[in-house]
């Protein structure tokens, strides 16, 4: 049996589709299923059963021998949330509890980390374990993700290396800017592509955040945007390759692109000429806004992953035409 936390969410539901497409249906879904706005993401998908996240840890402790693999993608992902207690509960303590059960039963674990751990990029965007203690995330969400990465690496570096300290393998995936189908429930946290299509339908144009730094033009802020279909392919790769070296892996394309490029390609995918203007970056996120991210991808490639990623143009076109324009989920 495979465990999938965050199963009704954006990346989790897309991974469920990928697993189904690979013929896997013996899957236990974990999430807050009282969020009815996410349930559409599960339509047409096959799984064994659902269990609420509050009940899951007790269930997992009792049924761990039945579990072959864990994908832990569930987390609080709101980068504007400032309450550290929420992140400590959902992103740190909950993840530690899952780790410990996986370790005690030698179950392979793939979990979601984040490029938010890199902060402003002072120490580069290299997934080397050596820089993790020096990273300075810009918000409580990023701090919680980095705190768990540090905790996980500490367990793995224990002098005893006893089996009850670490899972069979553990893979922490540092997701960069993920976009794609099944994110309609994310509101303010949905990708700029989703927001662009929504604004075009409402107003005919798109407002991007103005740059508040002289070294970046308006709309010239750069991010490593990665299509969710590539993200779930990486997740499945590590499911298949349980002998891959444990540790942290960047999951981006390795090529930063501008928000201007992103919005322009969205207009073109809709068959429209770009109509882009600018608004000030909201004050509550202005001081913690990342102006540049770009994943160093050598480690993932060295692990044996060789499938090419969608270009920004390819990913935006597929997302807009196959999902946003039609209202389909994946």
Buried (B, 14 or more C-beta within 10 A) or exposed (E): BBBBBBBBBBBBBBBBBBBBEEEBEEBBBBBBBEEEEBBBBBEEBBBEEBBEBEEBBEBBEEEBEEBEBBBBBBBBBBBEBEEBEBBBEBBBEBBBBBBBBBBBBEBBBBBBBBBBBBBBBEBEBBBEBEBBEEBBBBBBBBBBBBBBBBBBBEBBEEEEEEEEBBBBBBBBBBBBBBBBBBBBBBEEBBBBBBBBBBBBEEEEBBBBBBBBEEEBEBBBBBBBBBBBBBBBBBBBBBBEBEEBEBBBBBBBBBBBBBBBBBBBBBBBBBEEEBBBEBEEBEEEBEEBBBBBBBBBBEBBEEBEBEEEBBBBBEBBBBBBEEBBEEEEBB
